[in-house]
Amino acid sequence: MHDGTSDLNAPGAGATLREMLGPKGSGLSLLDSLGAIVWLADATELSLSFLNRQASALLGLPRSDAQSASCVLSRVHRDDRAHLRDVCQAVASTGTSRPVDYRIASASGQLVPLSGHVHAVRAESGDALLALAFVGLVAPGQTPAPRPDGAADKAHEHGSRAEDGQRDVHAAGGPLSVRRATRLSRIEDIIDNIDGIVWEVDADTFSFTYVSAHAEQILGYTVAQWLAEPTFWVDHIHPDDRHWCVALCKEATARGEPHRFEYRMIAADGRVVWLRDYVRVVLDQGRPARLRGVMVDITEWKDVQGELEKTVSLLRTTLDSTADGILVTASDGSTINAYNQQFVEMWRLPLSILEQGSDEQALASVLDQIADPASFHAKVRWLYQSPEEESYDIVAFKDGRLFERYSRPQRIGRDVIGRVWSFRDVSRRFRAEAERDRLLVEERRLRADAERAHGRMAFLAEASRKLAAAPLDMDRTLAAVVELVVPSLARWCAFVLPEGIGARAEPTTAATHESATIDDRLCPLLRRYLPGADDPIGFTQVLRSGEPLLASIVPDEALLAVARDEAHLALLRALGATPRMLVPLLIQGRAMGVLAMGARPLGSHFSPEDQALVEELGRRCSTALENMRLYGEVQEALRRKEESLALLDTLFTSAPVGLAFLDRDMRYVRSNRALAVGIHRRSPEEEIGMTPHQAIPELAARVEPYIRRVLETGKPLVGVEISARIPADPDHDRHWLASYYPVRTARGDLLGVGVVVVDLTDQKCAEEVRAKLYQEAQEAIRVRDDFLSIASHELKTPLATLTLRLEQISRRLRDGQPVDKEPLVRALAQIGRLTALTNDLLDVSRIAAGRLTIRAEQVALADLAREAVANAAVGLQKHTIEIVEPFEDLVVVADRGRLAQVLGNLLDNAIKYSPAGGTIRVALSKRDREAVLSVTDPGIGIPREQQGMLFERYFRARNAPITSYGGLGLGLYICRDIVERHGGRIWTQSEVGQGSTFTIALPLEGRPQEEQARPG
């Protein structure tokens, strides 16, 4: 700046530029005619050193006072100053022009938006930066305030015409002064340093009369080309922009209006260059004469703008697609700047309120939804007053909703320009967490209950094991139980059975105490002092009532009052010093004894769980004692036949399941109430002599075959499920589990059938849920049964025929008669059929075990097909087989025997499933690198829904019953495996009644999988 290479160096740069560009300067008309706002400023402080006419009129400053206006930023809107400063600094540091938009205060105080470029103005040497120049236009729709006298435009028009006349004189050869030539040279230097193309064209033809040197740098065409070609501009506009650009310029020129537009031109190297063109119309006697303007390269800006638009679109899409409600406001909460649809839906706000842009109004309209509106409002106001603060909290609504609220400042660089609010509906999450916590507590409680229940069940299981260990030894069994109870459950435990049980009609006791001194005497004392009417412990009360008793500690005075002697008092004190639980031992509904135990530790009480445990133990002991009694009674009944029959009759009559006996004529001899009344709705006496058809006709067709089968085979049928509706309950299905047993005498003679029927109606509902688990197993059983049925049929038919033929041959040989050839041929055919069935079964076994081997060799498919067709055609009467061979040899590497097996199976199926006869077509062709062989028949076809299972093992199409067509359902399964082992494919196309086509595709190159293990 101070190297002396130019007279623009500081501090005289401003004066020199004003002299060059002043009212009488030769460059004034050129710059002013651009219709642009032009100012020059110091690159460091941005102090103004020059204003052109438009800038002077806009700011209300004479050009001579530009320097006194100090920094250009003083007139720029405060929100745009940082941006303009950053752009100027970038241009000063890089020397590259940059676009800029900003707002500036006019002389009238109006904010005027400007759009243009900042350029670097360098010294003639190109090294030193002299100044920064802004060249731009007022944004469309804005007009700078005119001078009061309205003389600016007239002066400009007059000056332009005067200068044009002067330029004509100069062009005629008039000499220019050295000073003016120097000024013009400097102006051209300034123009050439502007990062844009300064130009002038004829208003009618658009042919260039002036172009700055920067044109060659931007588009690559020389200035001479621009000036020499009359339609240069139109010819080099991008084809997509040419029509509208020319039309726009013509319309604006006709109106004499300055204009700005953006379009594309094709550079010399084929590049597409985006230009922003600032155009001013120069009038001559009121009509357009010339156009002057500046073209600025905005290609990079366009690229950035495109990326910015993509980014903005991405941000908007992200904002609209997020599950959170987003609101962006001014930092002080004065306005709403943005929001997404989720915010509107979450807060249930009318769009009419949001579109007004008032955050205060929107806030007021939602307060009635908030559970604590005062705190909510205060928090919002505090955040607006503290723009740097961030916040997170939970907002509770009156309707139970919960929102997470995040708030943080919106920044550009370090400056806070707004506030972002984010709301997330966490109602479900909070409810789920609360429910989870509740479930965890409940789980812990249930787990603790389960552990306690497990302990109780383990205790009861051990007690049951001890009760079952010696079912005939009552003393041993009861002693084992009291040893289990003490000390794990009680301080002491005692069994008291005053009358004994069953055949043992004598008092029985069993007891133990955790105190060894008491334990030794407890049982003898109990036997000695059996409970009486004055019993304070509770034995007598429980025996009388048959109900459990939870008793508290007995006062010593009460014990003294009933004690017979010191030994009795010691017994009473040992049992009455703790709370105790007594339960009856019920046998056939009568309290035959008492199980008693004292709580431990001393002074504690029995919990409800302990009470339930003791009662269950009492029931199990009752059951064990009942079993002992029953066993004794059964033993006695064996000795006395009448008592035994009476006992069996009691059991038969009172059993909860249905019981009946039918004689060999299938007539009821005896039935109990559970069967007669519960199912048949008759009394047992009414059913005597009836058949099942008479007793319950709705079920007779189901049960009579079972009864008849047991009578015929003498073997029981156990667990037969029967479901039906009966008149007693016509609206619901009833379910029973029936078992049928042969009833024999001691000598083995069959008397009839005993029937046991259990009503499963209540259980069946639960079982239906599990029934689905058995479907696959049932399907497997069905497949097995189908296979066994088919195999039986397929094996039986040739065996019967073979047996017949062999017997015929045997008779003729025995009679000395000659043997005909035909029976032998037919017998051999049946043997062949059996062999084929056996081979199929063996192949299936090999496939399942992975042992089906392939012996590869080169096979000519045409030869193989002719052989297979010839073999299949033997004996055919209603069918003809034609073969279509290709024009070229089809050779594959394959196992010839296995391929012959596949083709033979397909031909056999084609003949078998075409019972009406017709033509079977075998076609060979080449498709890409595969040999394709197809067999087409005119037969019955295959249902479409079954074609997907056609190649499965044992599968047979439902429209081809075994009785009509035979076969094990293995052929196509084996064919598929063989073809796939050769690396090929097999498929079918078929319509019911239209025949079928089976196609095989084999690779023309490569080897089959010779030893690949493949499960069937």
MIGUTOR-50356 format. One record per residue (C-alpha): x, y, z. Coordinates in steps of 0.05 Angstrom, whole numbers, plus 32768, in hexadecimal, padded with zeros to 4 digits. Layout:
N
XYZ
...
***
This chain:
1016
800080008000
803B802E800A
806B80177FD3
806080557FA7
8049802D7F6B
800580517F67
7FE780927F7A
7FAE806B7F9D
7FD9805B7FDA
7FC38076801D
7FB580AA8034
7FA880C97FEF
7F83808D7FD2
7F3E80A97FE1
7F4E80ED7FC1
7F6D80CE7F84
7F31809F7F79
7F0080D97F83
7F2681017F4F
7F2580C77F1E
7EDC80B67F2B
7EC180FC7F3A
7E8B81217F13
7EBC81347EDD
7EE480F47EDE
7EE680CB7E9F
7ED3808A7EC4
7E9580A57EE6
7E6580987EAE
7E7F80517EA5
7E76803D7EEF
7E3680647EF9
7E1680487EBB
7E1B80037ED9
7DDE80147F04
7E047FF77F3F
7E16800F7F84
7E6280177F85
7E8E80297FC0
7ED880227FCE
7EF3801A8015
7F34800E8039
7F417FC48040
7F537FC9808A
7F237FF980AA
7EEE7FF88072
7EF080458070
7ECD805F8033
7EF880807FFD
7EC880847FC2
7E7D80827FB4
7E5F80817F6E
7E2180A97F5E
7DEF80737F72
7E1380667FB4
7E1780B07FC2
7DCC80B87FB5
7DBC807B7FE1
7DE58091801C
7DD880DC8014
7E2280EB8014
7E4681167FE0
7E7F80F27FC0
7EAF81247FDE
7E9781108024
7EA080C5801C
7EE080C58043
7EBF80E8807E
7E8B80B18083
7EC1808680A5
7EB3803B80A6
7E8080218074
7E667FF480AB
7E48802F80CF
7E0F8031809C
7E067FE4809A
7DCF7FC280C3
7DEC7FA68103
7DD67F5E80F3
7DFD7F6180B1
7E3D7F8380C7
7E617F4480DD
7E507F22809B
7E687F5D8070
7EA87F638099
7EB67F188091
7EAC7F1D8045
7ED97F5A803F
7F107F388068
7F0B7EF9803D
7F127F227FFD
7F4D7F4A801A
7F717F0A802E
7F647EE17FF0
7F5C7F167FBA
7F1F7EEF7FA0
7EDC7F127F97
7EA27EFA7FC1
7E577F057FBF
7E357F297FF8
7DEF7F3F800C
7DE37F738043
7DB67FAB8059
7DCC7FF4805B
7DAA80328077
7D9780648042
7D9780B0804B
7D4D80AC805F
7D5B80778094
7D3C803F806A
7D5F7FFC806B
7D717FEA8022
7D897FA38011
7DC57FA07FE3
7DDF7F647FBC
7E227F627F98
7E6B7F507F9D
7EA87F6A7FC2
7EE77F6F7F97
7F307F7B7FA7
7F4F7FB87F84
7F9A7FAE7F7D
7FD47FDB7F65
7FED7FD87F1E
80237FA87F33
7FEC7F787F4B
800C7F6F7F90
7FF57FA67FBE
7FAB7FA87FD3
7F937FEF7FCA
7F4A7FEA7FDF
7F0A7FC07FDF
7ED37FD17FAE
7E8A7FBE7FB5
7E607FBA7F75
7E177FA67F7D
7DCE7FB67F73
7D937FC67F9F
7D6B7F867FA9
7D2D7F807F7D
7CF17FA57F98
7D1D7FD97FBC
7D2D801E7FA2
7D60804D7FC2
7D4680917FD7
7D4F80C47F9E
7D7181077FA5
7D41813E7FB9
7D4A81657F79
7D4181277F4D
7D7C813D7F24
7DA881017F2D
7D8C80D77EF4
7D8981137EC6
7DD181247ED5
7DE580DC7ECA
7DC080D97E88
7DDD811B7E71
7E2281067E89
7E1C80C47E64
7E0980E77E24
7E40811B7E2D
7E7380E47E3A
7E5980BD7DFE
7E6380FB7DD3
7EA881047DF1
7EB880BB7DE4
7EA280C57D9B
7ED281007D95
7F0980D67DB2
7EF9809D7D83
7EFF80CD7D49
7F4780D67D5A
7F4581137D87
7F8281137DB4
7F7881037DFE
7F9E81297E33
7FD381037E58
7FAD810E7E99
7F6B80F27E7C
7F8F80B77E5C
7FB080A77E9F
7F6C80AA7EC2
7F4C807D7E8F
7F85804B7E96
7F7B804B7EE1
7F3080417EDA
7F3C80067EAC
7F6C7FE97EE0
7F367FF07F15
7F027FD07EE8
7F317F987ED5
7F3E7F8B7F1F
7EF37F827F2C
7EE37F377F2F
7EAE7F3D7EFA
7EA37F507EB1
7E937F997EA4
7E707F9F7E62
7E487FCA7E33
7E1A7FB37DF9
7DED7FD17DC5
7DA67FD27DE0
7D887FB97D9F
7DB97F837D89
7DDA7F6F7DCB
7E1E7F737DA8
7E577F867DD7
7E787FCB7DD0
7EA27FC37E0F
7EBA7F887E39
7EEB7F8A7E73
7F297F5E7E72
7F0D7F317EA9
7EDF7F117E75
7F177EE57E5B
7F287ECD7EA2
7EDF7EBA7EB2
7EC87E9B7E70
7F087E907E49
7EF47EB97E0B
7F217EF37DF7
7F067F397DF9
7F0E7F3C7DAE
7EDD7F017DA7
7EAA7F247DD2
7EAE7F647DA8
7EB57F437D64
7E797F147D66
7E377F3B7D61
7E0F7F047D84
7E457EED7DB3
7E1C7EF37DF2
7DDE7ED17DD7
7E077E997DB6
7E2C7E887DF7
7DF17E887E26
7DDF7E427E3F
7DAA7E257E11
7D797E1C7E4B
7D7F7E657E5F
7D867E877E1B
7D3D7E937E0C
7D277EB17E4E
7D687ED97E57
7D607EFD7E14
7D157F077E21
7D227F247E66
7D577F547E4D
7D2C7F6C7E14
7CF07F787E43
7D1A7F9D7E77
7D3E7FC57E41
7CFC7FDA7E21
7CE57FF47E65
7D2880157E72
7D2D7FF37EB6
7D6E7FDB7ED7
7D6C7F917EE4
7D937F587F01
7D8E7F0F7EEE
7DB57ECE7EF3
7DC37E9E7EBA
7DF67E6E7E9D
7E297E777E65
7E557E437E43
7EA07E517E4E
7ED57E467E19
7EE97E047E39
7EA17DEB7E3B
7E957DFC7E85
7E517E167E9B
7E5C7E597EBF
7E257E787EE9
7E247EC57EE3
7DFE7EFB7F08
7DF47F367ED9
7DE77F7D7EF2
7DCA7FA57EB7
7DBB7FF07EAF
7D97800D7E73
7DB8804C7E55
7D8480787E34
7D8F80A77DF9
7D5780D87DEE
7D2980AD7E18
7D35806B7DF4
7D6580337E06
7DA8803B7DE4
7DD9800F7E0A
7DDA7FDE7E42
7E137FDF7E75
7E1F7FAD7EAB
7E4B7F7F7ED3
7E4C7F337ECD
7E637F117F0D
7E777EC87F10
7E497EA77F44
7E577E5F7F30
7E777E4F7F73
7E407E747F98
7E0C7E4C7F71
7E2E7E0B7F86
7E2F7E227FCD
7DE77E397FC7
7DD37DF47FAC
7DF67DD17FE6
7DD67E028016
7D917DF37FF9
7D9E7DA98001
7DB47DB58048
7D777DDF8057
7D4A7DAA8037
7D6C7D748060
7D657D9D80A0
7D1B7DAB8091
7D0E7D618081
7D337D4D80C1
7D0C7D8080E8
7CC97D6880CC
7CD97D1E80D4
7CF47D1F811B
7CC77D058152
7CD77D42817D
7CB07D83817B
7CE07DBC8167
7CD47E068171
7D077E3D815F
7CFB7E83817B
7D207EC48180
7D527EC681B9
7D257EF581E0
7CE67ECE81CF
7CC97F0681A6
7CBA7EDD8168
7CB27E958150
7CE47E878119
7CD67E3D8109
7CB17DFF8121
7CA27DB98107
7C617D948100
7C6F7D67813B
7C727DA58168
7C2D7DBB814F
7C107D76815C
7C307D6E81A0
7C197DB181BA
7BD67DB08195
7BE07DF7817E
7BB67E168146
7BE17E2A810B
7BC07E6E810C
7BE37E7E814D
7C277E648136
7C237E8980F4
7C1D7ECB8119
7C657EC08130
7C597ED68178
7C797EA981AB
7C557ECC81E4
7C127EBF81C5
7C227E7681B8
7C3C7E6F8200
7BFC7E8C821B
7BD17E5C81F3
7BF27E1E8210
7BF67E308259
7BB27E138268
7BCE7DCE8254
7C077DD08286
7C017DB382CC
7C2B7DEB82EA
7C237E2682BA
7C437E5982E7
7C857E3382ED
7C837E2382A3
7C7A7E6C8290
7CAF7E8382C1
7CE27E5282A5
7CD57E69825E
7CDC7EB38271
7D1D7EA48297
7D3B7E81825B
7D297EBB822D
7D4B7EEA825F
7D887EBC8262
7D997EB08219
7DD97E8A8228
7DB77E568255
7DA57E0F8242
7D6D7DE98264
7D4E7DA5826C
7D0F7D938294
7CCF7D6B8293
7C8D7D8E8283
7C4F7D6E82A2
7C0B7D778281
7BC77D7682A1
7BB27D3B8275
7BEC7D11828F
7C1D7D1C8255
7C667D288264
7C967D4E8236
7CE17D52823A
7CF37D9A822C
7D387DAC8212
7D4B7DF58205
7D8D7E1181ED
7DA47E5081CA
7DA87E53817E
7DEC7E6E8169
7E117E87812D
7E597E848141
7E597EA08188
7E1C7ECC817E
7DD97EB5819A
7DA47EC28165
7D6A7E9A8181
7D537E6181AD
7D427E1A819B
7D0D7DF481C2
7D077DA881BB
7CCD7D8181D9
7CC97D3581DD
7C8B7D1081F5
7CA47CE0822B
7C607CCF8248
7C657C868232
7CAD7C808249
7C9E7C9B828E
7C607C708294
7C887C34827D
7CBF7C4482AF
7C8C7C4B82E7
7C6B7C0A82D1
7CB07BEA82CD
7CC07C008314
7C7D7BE7832C
7C897BA58309
7CCF7BA08326
7CB27BA9836C
7C7C7B77835C
7CAF7B47833F
7CDA7B4B837E
7C9D7B3E83A8
7C877B04837C
7CCD7AE9837A
7CD07AEB83C6
7C8C7ACB83C9
7CA27A978396
7CE17A8883BE
7CB87A8083FC
7C867A5683D6
7CBE7A2D83BA
7CD87A218400
7C937A0E8417
7C8979E083DB
7CCD79C083E7
7CBA79B68430
7C777997841B
7C99796C83E7
7CC97951841B
7C8F7946844A
7C6A79208414
7CA778F68406
7CAC78E48450
7C6278D58453
7C6878A78417
7CA97886842E
7C877856845F
7C3D7854844D
7C2E781A847D
7C57783084B9
7C30786884DA
7C6078748514
7C9D787984E6
7C7878A784B5
7C5F78D884EA
7CA378D9850D
7CC578EB84CC
7C95792684C2
7C9F79448507
7CEB793E84FE
7CE3796684BD
7CB7799C84DD
7CE679A78519
7D0D79D38518
7D0579EB84CF
7CBD7A0284D9
7CAA79FD8522
7CC679FA8569
7C9F79BB8577
7C71798D854F
7C4079578564
7C0E79278545
7BD579118572
7BA378DB8559
7B7878C88594
7B56788D8571
7B8D78778543
7B81786984F9
7B5F782F84D6
7B6E77EA84F1
7B9D780A8524
7B6678238553
7B94783C858B
7BAE7881859D
7BE978978574
7C1A78D18580
7C5978EB8561
7C7D7929857A
7CC0794C857E
7CDB798C859F
7D1979B4858F
7D2B79B085D9
7D4C796D85E5
7D357969862D
7CEC79718619
7CF1794785D9
7D00790685FE
7CC1790B8628
7C90792B85F7
7C7378ED85D6
7C6A78C58617
7C4979018638
7C19790B85FD
7C0478C285FF
7BFC78C7864B
7BD57908864B
7BAB7904860C
7B8079438602
7B427947862C
7B0879758633
7B3279A8865A
7B6C79A98627
7B8A79F08625
7BB879E385EA
7B7F79DB85B7
7B82799285A2
7B3B798485BA
7B1F79C28599
7B3C79AF8555
7B257967855A
7ADE797F8568
7ADA79B78535
7B03799984FD
7B1F79DF84F0
7B6779F984F5
7B787A218534
7BAC7A58853D
7BB67A5E8588
7BDE7A8F85B2
7C097A8485EF
7BE37A648629
7BED7A89866C
7C0F7A6086A1
7BD37A6986CF
7BA67A45869D
7BD87A0D8698
7BDD7A0586E3
7B917A0286E7
7B8B79C486BA
7BCD79A086C8
7BC3795C86E7
7C0979578702
7C4F797286F9
7C5C794886BB
7C1B7960869B
7C2D79A886AD
7C7279A0868D
7C507986864E
7C1E79BF864C
7C5579F38657
7C8079D5861F
7C4579DA85EE
7C227A198606
7C5E7A47860E
7C5C7A5B85C4
7C277A6E8591
7C117A2E856E
7BED7A168531
7BBF79D98534
7B9F79B984F6
7B6F797D84F3
7B82793D84D2
7B43793084AA
7B3478EA8493
7AF378E2846D
7ADE79278486
7AE9791784CF
7B20793384FC
7B4578F48510
7B817917852C
7BA779598534
7BE879738518
7C0379A98547
7C4379D28548
7C5F7A0D856F
7C7B7A4B854F
7CC57A59854C
7CEA7A818561
7CCD7A8785A6
7C987ABE85A9
7C8D7AC3855D
7C4C7AB58539
7C377A8D84FC
7C327AB784BD
7BF97AAC848C
7C297A86845F
7C3E7A5A849A
7BF57A4D84AA
7BE77A388463
7C247A0C8463
7C1079E984A4
7BC979DF8489
7BE479C08449
7C1379948471
7BD6797E849A
7BB0796E845A
7BE97944843F
7BF079218481
7BA579158480
7BAC78F9843A
7BE578CC844F
7BBE78B4848B
7B8278AA845F
7BAC78818430
7BC47857846B
7B7D784D8480
7B67783B843A
7B9F780B8433
7B8A77EA8473
7B4377E7845C
7B5777CA8419
7B7F7795843C
7B4477858467
7B1777858429
7B4377508409
7B3477248443
7AEB77348443
7ACC773583FD
7A8C775A840F
7AB27793842F
7ADF779883F3
7AA5779B83C3
7A8377D083EE
7AC277FA83ED
7AC877F383A1
7A807806839A
7A8C784483C4
7AC778578399
7AA178498359
7A667872836E
7A8A78AE838B
7AC278B38358
7AC678F98337
7AD278D982F3
7A9F78B382C9
7AA2786882D2
7A79783282AF
7A7977E8829E
7A5B77CC825E
7A5177828250
7A64775F820F
7A22777581F0
7A3777BD81FC
7A0177C98230
7A0C77F0826F
7A1177C382AC
7A2777FA82DD
7A38784482D9
7A467878830E
7A2578BC8318
7A5F78E282F9
7A5278BF82B7
7A0778B282B9
79F278F582D7
7A2C792182C2
7A2F790C8279
79F278E28267
79C2790A8293
79A278CA82AE
79A678A682F0
79D4786982F3
7998783C82FD
7976785582BC
79B378438292
79B677FA82A6
79A977D18267
79B0780B8236
79E0780D81FC
7A0B784B81EF
79DD785D81B5
79A2785D81E5
79C6787F821F
79E678B781F8
79D778B481AD
7A0178F3819E
7A4178CE81B0
7A2E7886819E
7A4E78888159
7A90789E817A
7A94787081B6
7A76782F819C
7AB17820816D
7AE2782781A8
7ABA77F881D3
7AB377C6819B
7AFE77CA818E
7B0F77B981D6
7ADE777F81D5
7AFD77668194
7B47776E81A6
7B45776881F2
7B7577A381F6
7B6777E4821A
7B5E782781F8
7B79785E8225
7B7278A9821E
7B3F78AF81E6
7B2978F781DE
7AE0790481CD
7AC0794781BF
7A77795581B1
7A3A797D81C5
7A06795B81EF
79BE796F81FE
79D079818245
79FE79B8822A
79EC79C481E1
7A107A0781DA
7A5679F081ED
7A8679B981D8
7A947986820E
7AD5795F8211
7AE4791D8232
7B1F78EF823A
7B0678A78237
7B2B78668244
7B1078228235
7B2A77E4825B
7B1A779A8251
7AFC777C8291
7B0F7733829C
7B0376FD82CF
7B3B76DE82F6
7B3D76A882C1
7B4576DC828A
7AFF76D9826D
7AE8771B824F
7AAB77368274
7AA477798252
7AC277BF824F
7AD077F08288
7ACB78398275
7AED78748298
7AD878B98280
7AF978F98299
7AD7793C8288
7B0D79678267
7AE179A08252
7B0279D18282
7B4779B98271
7B3B79B88226
7B397A048220
7B807A07823B
7B9679CC8210
7B7D79EE81D1
7BB37A2281DA
7BE779EB81DA
7BC779C681A0
7BEC79EF816D
7C2E79D38187
7C19798F816F
7C0679A28128
7C4A7996810B
7C4F7953812D
7C0A79408114
7C1D795480CD
7C5B792880D3
7C2F78EE80E9
7C0078FB80AF
7C3A78FA807E
7C5378BA809E
7C0F7899809A
7C0578B08052
7C4978948040
7C3A78518063
7BF7784D8041
7C15785D7FFD
7C50782E8008
7C2177F7801E
7BF778017FE0
7C3278067FB1
7C5477C87FCE
7C1477A07FD5
7BFD77A97F8D
7C3B778E7F69
7C4377587F9F
7BFC77407F94
7C0577407F49
7C49771E7F4F
7C2D76E97F7F
7BF476DB7F4F
7C2276D37F13
7C5376A87F39
7C1B767B7F53
7C0176747F0C
7C4676617EF3
7C4E76317F2E
7C0D760D7F1F
7C1F76067ED5
7C6475EA7EE8
7C4475BB7F1B
7C1275A27EE7
7C49759A7EB4
7C2C75CF7E87
7C5776007E60
7C6276457E7F
7C4A76817E56
7C7976B97E4B
7C4576EF7E5C
7C3E76DD7EA7
7C8A76DE7EAD
7C8E77227E8A
7C58773E7EB7
7C7977207EF5
7CBB773F7EE0
7C9877827ED6
7C7C777F7F1D
7CC1776C7F36
7CDC77A97F10
7CA777D47F30
7CB977BA7F76
7D0277C57F65
7CF4780D7F50
7CCD78197F91
7D0777FB7FB9
7D3A78257F93
7D1178637FA1
7D1078537FEB
7D5A78457FEA
7D6778877FC5
7D3F78AD7FF9
7D68788B8030
7DA9789D800C
7D9278E58003
7D7F78EB804C
7DC378CE8060
7DE978F8802D
7E0378B98009
7DE378C07FC5
7E2078C17F96
7E2878DD7F50
7E5778BE7F1D
7E6678F47EEB
7E7378EB7EA1
7E62790F7E61
7E1B79027E4E
7DF979157E0C
7DB379297E22
7D94791B7DDE
7DAC78D27DE0
7D9578CB7E27
7D5078E87E17
7D4778BA7DDB
7D57787D7E06
7D2878937E3D
7CF078A07E0B
7CFB785D7DEA
7CF778397E2E
7CB9785F7E43
7C9578537E00
7C9678077E09
7C4F77EE7E10
7C2D78317E09
7BEA78307DE7
7BC778727DF6
7C06789D7DFA
7C3978B57DC7
7C7B78D57DD9
7C9D79077DAC
7CE279247DB6
7CFA79687D9F
7D4679697D98
7D7379A77D93
7D9D79BB7D57
7DDD79B27D7F
7DF7797C7DAE
7DE879877DF7
7E1E79657E21
7E1F79697E6D
7E4D794B7EA1
7E1E791F7EC9
7E0D78DA7EE3
7DEC78B97EA7
7DC678877ED1
7DAA78BB7F01
7D9578E97EC8
7D7378AD7EA6
7D5078A07EE9
7D3778E87EEB
7D1E78E97EA3
7CFE78A57EAA
7CD978BC7EE9
7CBF78FA7EC5
7CA878D17E89
7C88789E7EB7
7C6278D67EDB
7C4E78F57E99
7C2F78B27E82
7C1178A27EC7
7BEF78E57ED1
7BD578E87E89
7BA078B17E8F
7B7B78C87E51
7BB978C07E26
7BD578F37DF6
7C18790C7DDF
7C5279157E10
7C8679457DF8
7CD079427E0B
7CF679817DF7
7D4179917DF9
7D5E79D77DF2
7D987A037E05
7D8D7A417E30
7DCA7A6B7E40
7DFC7A3B7E5E
7DC87A077E72
7DAA79CA7E50
7D5F79CA7E5A
7D34798B7E56
7CE8798D7E5F
7CB279577E61
7C6B796F7E51
7C2D79447E5B
7BE279507E4D
7BCE79337E90
7BA579477ECD
7BD3797F7EE3
7BE779957F29
7BC279C77F55
7BE97A097F58
7BE87A0C7FA5
7C0A79C77FA9
7C4179D27F76
7C7079EF7FAA
7C7079AD7FD0
7C7479807F93
7CBE796F7F9C
7CB879607FE7
7CC179198001
7C8178EF8002
7C5779277FE6
7C1F79167FB6
7BF079487F95
7BAA79437FB2
7B8A793A7F6E
7BB278F97F62
7B9978C57F94
7BC378877FA1
7B8978597F8C
7B8B78767F46
7BD378897F3A
7C0078657F6B
7C46787A7F7E
7C6B78897FBF
7C7378D47FB5
7CBF78CB7FB1
7CCE78D17F67
7CCF791C7F60
7CF379237FA3
7D2B78F67F89
7D2B791A7F45
7D35795D7F67
7D6F79447F90
7D9179247F54
7D8979637F2A
7DA279917F61
7DDE79647F6C
7DEF79717F23
7DEB79BC7F30
7DA979C07F0B
7D6279D57F18
7D1E79B47F10
7CDA79D57F10
7C9379CB7EF7
7C5D79F37ED4
7C1679D87ED7
7BCD79E77ED6
7B9779B77EEE
7B7A79937EB2
7BAD79B27E82
7BE879847E8E
7C2D79917EAB
7C7379A37E94
7CAF798D7EBD
7CF079B07EAA
7D3879A07EBB
7D7279D07EB1
7DB979B57EB5
7DFA79DC7EAD
7E2079CD7E6D
7E6279D57E93
7E7C79C07ED7
7E7579807EFF
7E3C79687F2C
7E4379647F77
7E5C791D7F7B
7E6279127FC7
7E3B794C7FE5
7E1679378023
7DCF794F8021
7D9B793C8054
7D5979278037
***
